[in-house]
Amino acid sequence: MKSFYTEHKILVGTILLLFIFSLLCQILIGFLYQNMIKETYNMSSTKNKMLKKCKLKFTNRYELHEKVVNIPVFVDKFIHSIKFGPFSVRGLQHFSGQMLLLSVFVTGAGACRAIITEKTIGEILSYYVLVFIILYAYFSISAAVDLKGKREILKTNLVDYLENNISVRIPQSKKEQERLDQLEKEAEKEAYEEKGDIRKREHMEEKAEKREQKELRRASERTDRKQTEIADFAAHKKQGAEKKLAPEEEEELEGLLMELWKFY
């Protein structure tokens, strides 16, 4: 058996390389699912880009249609769209299966070549032992990784979060937002009305002040005019004392004096 592996290093190396590629794909997918499952337990503050994208997409669709009817289908579509770098998870799974089949095919080709070249039964059996070990290791590690189980756990956690958290919180948030918008509109209306009342009051006060100033100015003008008339009257009276007035002039001056006395 040892001499078989040393004599066919290239063939055995190719078979093992294909097998390792197949296992790496399974392990990478399992690691990706496990990390996402861990993040689903704290979805509100997750930093996982794919889960954040899932939340955003669900929220947008919910607000657009006011409801997501079939959340499990939505989650299934999301899980199928998960990628590891530029490769989708489904693509990596198919690639893993193809690598395994290719390694089995190369092993079978080696066995056929050994039969054609009439190798010993031990050398021919070595190929069968190798393919048995490869298949056993592959299915054992695949069972340990348990991609199907991890995918179901991920789906369950996502459905639970979307149905029991976001689907409940979005309508409440919309109602709260509508209430806040209504309060804001009422506050703006009150502020506008209050501003209008202030302007109206200021305008009325301004008009009253102007009217008062106008009345004061008129009163001042009347006062000045009366003072001028009194001064003229006093001067005329003084002149009348020096020069005797006619009876008609005296009556006129007395009437003016009485009028001025009534004014004051």
Secondary structure, 3 states (H helix, E strand, C coil): CHHHHHHCHHHHHHHHHHHHHHHHHHHHHHHHHHHHHHHHCCHHHCCCHHHHHHHHHHHHHHHHHCCCCCHHHHHHHHHHCCEECCEEHHHHHHHHHHHHHHHHHHHHHHHHHHHHCCCCHHHHHHHHHHHHHHHHHHHHHHHHHCHHHHHHHHHHHHHHHHHHHHHHHHHHHHHHHHHHHHHHHHHHHHHHHHHHHHHHHHHHHHHHHHHHHHHHHHHHHHHHHHHHHHHHHHHHHHHHHHCCCCHHHHHHHHHHHHHHHHHC
